[in-house]
Amino acid sequence: MGYNNLNRFNKMQRATIADVARMASVGKVTVSYVLNGRAKEVGISTETAERIVAVAKELDYRPNRLARMLAGKKTDMIAVVFQEPNYFSLGSTFLNEVLRGVAAECVEQDLDLMLHTRRSDNLHLEADALSDGRIDGVLILRDEDDETLRALISRKFPLVLFFSRATDPGIAYVDCDNFTGGKIAAQHLVGLGHKNLGIVLGKEKSVDSSDRFQGFRSVLETAKLDLDPRNITHFESPTSSASEVIAMLQGPNRPTGLFIWSDDVAFQCMRIIQEMGLRIPEDISLVGFDSTPACNMVQPNLTSVRQPVEEMARAATKILSSITRGGSDISTQLVFPPNIDVRASTCPPAKYFKEEII
């Protein structure tokens, strides 16, 4: 069967590279070279190349991505991996901004995007699944001691940590200056006159949460203000237990100013505080972290340390695209500076008001 017998091909079947080769009277390798833009490189004549392209078009031939994967070629697909697979279903305002940035840059880089939602109790098997050839690389938000992350690194699988970082200089990451972010939050509250402060942290092994705490505490030490250990609590995610926060708010030394490591968690804290009959900011001032657009949608509007989430997500995606395509140093590391957006959830403490009136 040759080029002139295309009408005899059953177009109800998906065409294969073997079909194109047979009908163009060439070998499959020749078809592969032509359709991958390497005809001139290997000396295939213009006439032959044009014939192959015409046959492929007539047969509506589309390269099989799985076949490309098995052949060790790029899939032009990357994955986003968060700490927990169900994070994508939480309606997180932070996640919305992350995916907005990733998706926008994927369009620019001509990449497809996969969300990693399959849970695995064996983190090495999780690494196997991520590196099985379906994707070219991952954007990953995991703690540095995470076993899946370490397994991917040991296999030299292309990855970029984002909204986290690694001490290993050979690992690419995009993060915010979280130490400075913690300082900014404390400076704002101390500047308003608050002396009894508290902080709500994320996971104990979270590098970002720890850095924000260290920055926050450094300002209090400089101002010679004590931080009551009872006012240092953890609230890992909006779906985690809020028992520590509730105990702090019901305690004998409730803080008048509170820094919360994440806007998503801060929104839950606002709900708890208001259900307890306390006023924001009159009874307790709140500062979040991320400053997503949702901060303007809660009442009162949330004062928050701003990291440029969408911009950081785009930067991480661009770096990963370059790494997977051989154009970037795998050790690229970017740190973005934070700022603060002051809104209605902070004010001087009530005692300060009384002293001013007197």
Residue, then its C-alpha position, 0 to 999 in steps of 0.5 A: m500500500g503506498y501514498n496513492n492508496l490513502n483512501r483504502f485506510n480505515k480512518m475509524q482506527r487511530a493512525t500509527i507511525a507504522d501506518v504513515a511509514r507504510m503509506a509514504s513508502v519509508g521507514k518508521v525512523t524516517v517518519s520520526y525524524v521528519l515529524n520531529g523537525r530533524a529532516k535536514e539534520v539527517g539528510i532527508s530530501t525535501e520531497t520525501a519530507e513533504r510526502i510524509v507530512a502530507v500522509a500524516k495530515e491525511l491520516d490525522y496522525r498524532p504522536n502517542r504521548l505514552a509512546r514518546m514517554l516509553a521512548g524517553k522523550k519529553t512529555d511537556m507536562i509538569a505536576v504540582v505536588f503539595q504536602e497533602p493530596n487533598y489540599f487541592s479540594l480545600g478551597s484555599t485562597f493561597l492555592n487559588e493564587v498559586l494555580r493562577g500563576v502556574a497555569a498562566e506560565c504553563v500557557e506561556q511555556d507551552l506546558d500541560l499541567m497535572l495535579h498530584t492527588r493520589r495518596s500513597d502511604n509509601l513515600h518511595l512508591e509516591a516518588d516512583a509514580l512521579s518519576d515514571g515518565r508521565i511528567d518531565g518535572v515537579l513543582i513541589l511544596r514539601d518540607e525538606d525532610d520529606e521522604t518523597l522529596r529526598a527520593l526525587i532529589s536522589r534520582k536527580f528528577p527535575l524539580v523546583l521547591f516553591f514556597s519552601r526551600a532547601t539548605d542544599p545549594g543544588i536544589a532549585y527553589v522559589d520562596c519568600d524572605n520569611f524571616t523578614g516577613g515575621k519581623i514585619a508582622a511584629q513591627h506592625l503590632v509593636g508599633l501600634g502599642h501591643k505588648n502582649l503578643g501571640i503567634v499561630l504557627g504551622k507544622e513544626k517541620s515547616v521551614d517557612s513557618s519556623d523562619r516567620f517565628q524566628g523573625f517575629r521573636s527577634v523583634l520582641e527580643t529587641a523591644k524587650l517584650d516577653l513572649d508567653p509560651r502559652n501564646i505560641t500555638h500551632f494550627e496547621s491548616p484550615t481543616s486541622s484541630a484548632s484546640e490550641v488556638i481556642a485554649m490560648l484565647q480562653g487562657p488567662n493571658r490572652p494576647t492583644g495582638l496575634f500573628i497567624w502564619s497563613d491567611d487561610v488559617a487566619f480566616q478560621c481564627m477570625r471565625i473562632i474569635q468572633e464566635m467567642g464574642l470577642r471583637i476584631p481589632e478592638d479586643i484582639s488585632l490579627v495579622g495574617f500572611d500571604s495577603t491574598p485577595a480574599c483578605n479584602m472579602v472578610q470582615p474586618n478586612l485582614t491586615s496581612v504580610r504580602q508575598p507575591v504568590e502569583e508572581m512566585a508561582r510563575a517564576a518557579t514554573k519558568i525555572l522548571s520549564s527551563i530545567t526540563r528543557g536543558g536551559s537552566d542551572i538546576s541550582t537556581q534559587l530565588v527569594f522574594p521580599p515581603n511587605i505588609d498590607v495594613r487593613a482593618s483587623t489591626c489597631p492599638p490595644a484597648k488599654y492604649f485607647k483608654e490611656e490616650i483618652i485620659 
